[in-house]
Amino acid sequence: MVRILEVLRRNPKGIRKTPLQLAAGVNYTVFSRYLGRLAERGLVIVENDEEMTERVKLSDRGAEALQFLVSGIERVVRPTIDKRTDRVG
């Protein structure tokens, strides 16, 4: 789900479902399940564009959730990286 949110962060105008699924690198079944969960929780917005094709956008709540997740991952991973490079952190 984090990969989907990250792709959406890099595409602020939204992105169609198939390119989003491919960019996130997950199969369609998993993508559909995750996208549904993200939409139910208000983290993404699915809407029709001018060509009546569904586009997915990151909501403000989704941007906040992504930042929270990334900062949490960095806190866990950073000490490991610092130890491998002999940096104090």
PAZAPA-4460 file (N, C-alpha, C; in steps of 0.05 Angstrom, whole numbers, plus 32768, in hexadecimal, padded with zeros to 4 digits):
% residues 89
    n_x    n_y    n_z   ca_x   ca_y   ca_z    c_x    c_y    c_z   seq   type   mol
   8010   7FE8   8000   8000   8000   8000   8011   8019   8000     1      M     A
   8028   8018   800E   803A   802F   800E   8044   8035   7FF2     2      V     A
   804A   8021   7FE3   8053   8026   7FC7   803E   8034   7FB7     3      R     A
   8025   802C   7FBA   800F   8039   7FAC   800D   8057   7FB4     4      I     A
   800E   805C   7FCE   800E   8078   7FD8   8025   8088   7FCE     5      L     A
   803D   807C   7FCD   8055   808A   7FC3   8052   8091   7FA6     6      E     A
   8048   807F   7F96   8044   8085   7F79   8030   809C   7F76     7      V     A
   801B   809C   7F86   8008   80B2   7F85   8014   80CC   7F8E     8      L     A
   8026   80CB   7FA1   8033   80E4   7FAA   8043   80F0   7F93     9      R     A
   804F   80DF   7F83   805F   80E9   7F6C   804E   80F1   7F55    10      R     A
   8034   80ED   7F56   8021   80F4   7F41   800A   8103   7F4C    11      N     A
   800E   811C   7F54   7FF9   812C   7F62   7FDF   8130   7F53    12      P     A
   7FE1   812F   7F38   7FC8   8133   7F28   7FB8   8119   7F26    13      K     A
   7FC3   8103   7F30   7FB6   80EA   7F2F   7FC1   80D8   7F19    14      G     A
   7FBB   80BF   7F19   7FC5   80AC   7F06   7FB0   8097   7F02    15      I     A
   7FAE   808D   7EEA   7F9B   8078   7EE4   7FA3   805E   7EF2    16      R     A
   7F90   804D   7EF6   7F94   8035   7F06   7FAA   8022   7EFB    17      K     A
   7FAA   801D   7EE1   7FBD   800A   7ED7   7FDA   8014   7EDA    18      T     A
   7FE0   802D   7ED2   7FFB   8037   7ED7   8003   8037   7EF4    19      P     A
   7FEF   803D   7F06   7FF4   803D   7F22   7FFB   8021   7F2C    20      L     A
   7FEC   800D   7F23   7FF1   7FF1   7F2A   800D   7FE9   7F21    21      Q     A
   8014   7FEF   7F08   802E   7FE8   7EFE   8045   7FF6   7F0C    22      L     A
   8041   800F   7F12   8056   801F   7F20   805A   8015   7F3D    23      A     A
   8044   800C   7F49   8046   8001   7F64   8052   7FE5   7F65    24      A     A
   8051   7FD7   7F4E   805E   7FBD   7F4C   804F   7FA7   7F5A    25      G     A
   8034   7FA8   7F5A   8024   7F93   7F66   8011   7F88   7F51    26      V     A
   8009   7F6F   7F55   7FF6   7F63   7F42   7FDB   7F6F   7F45    27      N     A
   7FCA   7F6C   7F31   7FB0   7F79   7F30   7F9E   7F72   7F48    28      Y     A
   7F9E   7F59   7F50   7F8D   7F51   7F66   7F95   7F5F   7F80    29      T     A
   7FAF   7F5F   7F86   7FB9   7F6C   7F9E   7FB3   7F8A   7F9C    30      V     A
   7FB9   7F96   7F84   7FB5   7FB3   7F80   7F98   7FBA   7F85    31      F     A
   7F85   7FAB   7F7A   7F69   7FB1   7F7E   7F61   7FB0   7F9B    32      S     A
   7F6B   7F9D   7FA9   7F65   7F9A   7FC6   7F70   7FB2   7FD5    33      R     A
   7F89   7FB8   7FD1   7F96   7FCF   7FDF   7F89   7FE9   7FD8    34      Y     A
   7F83   7FED   7FBE   7F76   8006   7FB6   7F5B   800A   7FC4    35      L     A
   7F4C   7FF4   7FC5   7F32   7FF5   7FD3   7F35   7FFD   7FF0    36      G     A
   7F49   7FF1   7FFD   7F4D   7FF7   801A   7F56   8015   801D    37      R     A
   7F68   801E   800C   7F71   8039   800D   7F5A   804D   8009    38      L     A
   7F49   8047   7FF6   7F32   8058   7FF0   7F1E   8058   8007    39      A     A
   7F19   8041   8012   7F06   803F   8029   7F0F   804F   8041    40      E     A
   7F29   8051   8044   7F35   8060   805B   7F39   807E   8054    41      R     A
   7F32   8086   803C   7F35   80A2   8034   7F51   80AA   802E    42      G     A
   7F63   8097   8028   7F7F   809E   8023   7F83   80A4   8005    43      L     A
   7F72   809A   7FF4   7F73   80A0   7FD7   7F57   80A8   7FCE    44      V     A
   7F57   80B6   7FB8   7F3E   80BF   7FAB   7F3D   80B3   7F8F    45      I     A
   7F28   80A5   7F89   7F24   8099   7F6E   7F0E   80A9   7F60    46      V     A
   7F15   80B6   7F4A   7F01   80C6   7F3C   7F05   80C3   7F1E    47      E     A
   7EF0   80CB   7F0F   7EF1   80CA   7EF2   7EFE   80E3   7EE7    48      N     A
   7F10   80E0   7ED3   7F1C   80F7   7EC6   7F0A   8100   7EAF    49      D     A
   7F13   8113   7E9F   7F02   811E   7E89   7EFC   8109   7E74    50      E     A
   7F0B   80F4   7E72   7F06   80DE   7E5F   7EF6   80C8   7E6C    51      E     A
   7EEB   80CD   7E84   7EDB   80B9   7E93   7EEC   80A0   7E9A    52      M     A
   7F05   80A4   7E9E   7F17   808E   7EA7   7F1E   8094   7EC4    53      T     A
   7F1E   807F   7ED4   7F24   8082   7EF0   7F41   808A   7EF4    54      E     A
   7F45   809E   7F05   7F5F   80A7   7F0D   7F60   80A6   7F2C    55      R     A
   7F77   80A0   7F36   7F7A   809E   7F53   7F8D   80B4   7F5C    56      V     A
   7F85   80C2   7F71   7F95   80D8   7F7D   7F9A   80D3   7F9A    57      K     A
   7FAF   80DD   7FA4   7FB5   80DC   7FC1   7FA5   80F1   7FCF    58      L     A
   7F97   80EA   7FE4   7F88   80FE   7FF3   7F9B   810B   8008    59      S     A
   7F92   8120   8014   7FA2   812D   8029   7FA7   811A   8040    60      D     A
   7F93   810B   8047   7F96   80F6   805C   7FAB   80E1   8053    61      R     A
   7FAA   80DA   803A   7FBD   80C6   802F   7FDA   80D1   8030    62      G     A
   7FDD   80EA   802A   7FF8   80F7   802C   8002   80F6   8048    63      A     A
   7FF1   80FC   805B   7FF9   80FB   8077   8000   80DF   8080    64      E     A
   7FF0   80CB   8077   7FF6   80AF   807E   8010   80A6   8072    65      A     A
   8015   80AE   8059   802F   80A7   804D   8046   80B2   805C    66      L     A
   8044   80CC   8063   805A   80D8   8073   805F   80CA   808D    67      Q     A
   8049   80C3   809A   804B   80B4   80B4   8059   8099   80B0    68      F     A
   8051   808B   809B   805D   8070   8096   807A   8073   808E    69      L     A
   8081   8086   807E   809D   808A   8075   80AE   8091   808D    70      V     A
   80A4   80A3   809E   80B4   80AB   80B6   80B8   8093   80C9    71      S     A
   80A4   8082   80CB   80A6   806A   80DC   80BA   8057   80D1    72      G     A
   80BA   8053   80B7   80CD   8041   80AA   80E9   804B   80AD    73      I     A
   80EC   8065   80AA   8107   8071   80AD   8112   806E   80C9    74      E     A
   8101   8070   80DD   810A   806C   80F9   8113   8050   80FE    75      R     A
   8107   803D   80F1   810E   8021   80F5   8127   801A   80E4    76      V     A
   8128   8024   80CC   813E   801D   80BA   8157   802D   80BF    77      V     A
   8155   8046   80C6   816C   8058   80C9   8181   804D   80DC    78      R     A
   817A   8043   80F4   818F   8038   8105   819F   8021   80F8    79      P     A
   8192   8011   80E8   819F   7FFB   80DA   81B2   8006   80C6    80      T     A
   81AA   801A   80B7   81BB   8026   80A2   81D3   8033   80AF    81      I     A
   81CE   8042   80C5   81E3   8050   80D3   81F8   803C   80DE    82      D     A
   81EF   8025   80E8   8202   8012   80F3   8213   8006   80DC    83      K     A
   8208   8002   80C5   8217   7FF6   80AF   822C   800A   80A4    84      R     A
   8226   8024   80A7   8239   8038   809C   824A   8044   80B2    85      T     A
   8248   8039   80CB   8257   8042   80E2   8252   8060   80E9    86      D     A
   823A   8069   80E2   8232   8084   80EA   8223   8083   8104    87      R     A
   8225   8098   8113   8215   8099   812C   81FB   80A6   8126    88      V     A
   81E5   809B   812E   81CC   80A6   8127   81B9   80A1   813C    89      G     A
***
